Amino acid sequence: MRRRSRLGTLALAATLLALPGCGRKGPAGPGREVVTPLLRQEAETLKRGGEKLDPVLLVKATWTIEGIDVTERPGDADRPWAGTIRFRIRSEMKDVDGTATVDEFERRFDYVYMASLQRWVFQLSPSPAP
C-alpha cells in the first residue's frame, strides 16, 4: 500500500510540474532578426516598382531607402511587429524642349507583420486632419 501511495505522489508531482507548460499560447513569434530582413525585401520590391517607369513618359524616378523601422507590439500575438519604410523619391521630368523639372519628396509606408500569414502586410495610414 505504501508503494502505491508513493507512485501516486510521484505521478501527481510530475503532472503539476508539467502544467505550467500547457498554458503557453504556442511558439513565440519570429524575432527582430527574422522580420527586419523581410521588411527590407519589401522595401526593395517597392523601390524596383517605383523606379520602373515607361520611357515614353520621359520621367526618371530614383527611390532611396531612407530607413526601415521595426517596433515590437506587445500583447498582440498575431501582429507582434509594426514596420515603417521611409523613402526619399527624386523625380526628373524632361520637357520636349529639353528643360528638366526636378521634384523631391518623402514617402512613408506602414506595415504590420502578421504571424498567421508569416509576412508583412501593408497598412493604410490614417488621413491627416484638415
N, C-alpha and C positions, 0 to 999 in steps of 0.2 A: 504494500500500500504506500509506503514511504517513497518507493521508487517512482510510482505513478505520479505522485504529487510533485516530485522534483522535475519530471518530464513536462508536466503541465505548466509549472512555473517557468521553465526554460522556453517553452513554446509561447507563453504569454509575453515574456520579456522580448523575444525575437520579434513578435508581432508589434509590440509597442515601439521598438526601435525602428521598424520599417515604416510605420505610419507617417512620419513627417515627410518622407519622400513621395507618398501617394498624393499629397495635396499640391504638388507642382503643376503648373499650367502647361507643361511641355518644355521643350528646349528653349533657351533664351534666343532672342532674335540675333541676327548677324551683327558683328561688331563694326565699329567705325572703319577698321582696316579693310573690311569687305565691301561696305556700301559706298565709301568715298570713290574708289576706282570706277564703280558702276555709274556714279553720277558724272564723273569725268568723261566716261564714254558717251553719256547722254549729251554732254556739252559739245564734244567733238562732232557728234551727229548733227546737232543744231547748227554748228559752225559750217560744216560742209553744205548743209541745205541752204543756209543763208547766203553763202558765197556763190552758190550755183545759180547764176542769172543768165538769161538769154542774151547773147552778144548783140542782138538786133536792138536791144533797149539802150545800148551804149552806156550802161551803168556798171560800175565795178564796186562791189561791197567787200570790205575787209572786216571780219569779225574777230576781235581779240578777246580771249577769255581773261577777264579782269580778276575773277575769283570764284571759288567754289566753297560754299559754306555748308557744313553738315552739323546739325544740332540734335541732341537727344530729346525725345518726347516721352518722359517717364509717365507710366500709368496707362499707356496706350499700346497694348500688346500687338495689335495688327498694324499699327503705324508708329513704330518705335523711333523713326528718324524723319526729320524735316531737312530739306536741302534747298539751297538757292544757287543759281548760276547767274553770274553777272558778266555782261559783255559790254565792250565799247565797240560801236559799229561806225565805220567810216565809209561813206558812200561818195563816189565820184561819178559825176554825170557830165558827158561831153555833149555840147550842143552841136548842131550841124555846122555852125560857123567856127568850131574848134575851141570855143571857150569852155572852161571846166567849172562846174559847181561842186563844191565840197561841203558835205554835211557830216557832223559827228554827233552822236548821241549815245546814251547808255540804255541798255535794256536788261531787265531782270526777269528770270523765270523761276517760279517756286514749284517745288516738288515735295512729295511725301513718299517714303518708302513703305510699300505695302508688303508685310511679311507673308500674307496669304498668297500673294501673286509672285513674291520674290523678285520685285522690280520697283523702280521709281515710277511714280505716276504724277503727271503734270497737274498742278492746282491752279485754278483761276484766282487771280488776286482780286481783292475787293476793289471796287471802283472808288476813286478819290472823291471826297465830298466836294460839292460845287462851291 
